[in-house]
């Protein structure tokens, strides 16, 4: 996809949603971090349902440690892999208190050193909480980038690197959200809604519906 087409693609997505927001509900950087850890292999809607009561009770790492692993499990048992996620969240809370003064670090390396936090999670936190122009590649963005021809790659990190190269700086802050929402609601995995797609004429997908 040539640079002019890429620019037009993002311009159209931006026109439809000038200020896109995360669909995860959160109160501060810590609750966002917890929500993103919980969202692995789970839907945002499912995470939000579980965290509303949790975040009303707990919104700092210290409070999470007081709640404890068993208390946390009671809140999140409807979420897949909740045992492992609870263990990771308690340990990352312990490290935030012990190593970062109870604050979520504004640093990729420090974030990725926390239990349960990979590159995608770190990118989401840096982008949403700290307004850095990072691009977190989840299953939706991976599909949209490859299907449209915007940024092809065989792994999420390869697609991330390709998106970093081709996305104009003026679109990078919100690129993650525009692409994920496009993949979630229009460019779906099994049945993309091409007739409703604002970028269908720019897309290189050969099997448009």
FENPEBEL-V255199 format. One record per residue. N is the residue number from 1. D_LAST is the distance of its C-alpha to the last C-alpha in whole Angstrom. Layout:
N	D_LAST
N	D_LAST
//
This chain:
1	20
2	24
3	26
4	25
5	21
6	22
7	24
8	22
9	19
10	22
11	23
12	20
13	20
14	23
15	23
16	21
17	24
18	27
19	29
20	26
21	28
22	28
23	27
24	30
25	33
26	36
27	40
28	41
29	40
30	41
31	39
32	36
33	37
34	38
35	34
36	32
37	34
38	34
39	30
40	30
41	28
42	28
43	26
44	27
45	27
46	29
47	32
48	32
49	33
50	36
51	37
52	38
53	41
54	42
55	42
56	44
57	46
58	46
59	45
60	47
61	47
62	51
63	50
64	47
65	50
66	52
67	50
68	49
69	47
70	48
71	47
72	44
73	43
74	44
75	41
76	38
77	39
78	35
79	33
80	33
81	35
82	38
83	41
84	40
85	38
86	42
87	44
88	42
89	42
90	46
91	47
92	45
93	46
94	50
95	49
96	48
97	51
98	53
99	52
100	50
101	52
102	50
103	47
104	44
105	44
106	42
107	42
108	40
109	42
110	44
111	41
112	40
113	43
114	43
115	42
116	38
117	37
118	35
119	33
120	30
121	33
122	35
123	32
124	31
125	35
126	36
127	33
128	33
129	37
130	38
131	36
132	36
133	33
134	31
135	28
136	27
137	25
138	23
139	21
140	18
141	19
142	20
143	16
144	15
145	18
146	17
147	13
148	13
149	17
150	19
151	21
152	21
153	23
154	24
155	26
156	26
157	29
158	27
159	24
160	27
161	29
162	26
163	25
164	29
165	29
166	26
167	26
168	29
169	32
170	31
171	28
172	29
173	30
174	27
175	25
176	25
177	24
178	21
179	19
180	20
181	19
182	16
183	15
184	17
185	15
186	12
187	11
188	11
189	12
190	11
191	8
192	7
193	7
194	6
195	7
196	10
197	10
198	14
199	13
200	10
201	12
202	15
203	12
204	13
205	10
206	9
207	6
208	4
209	0
//
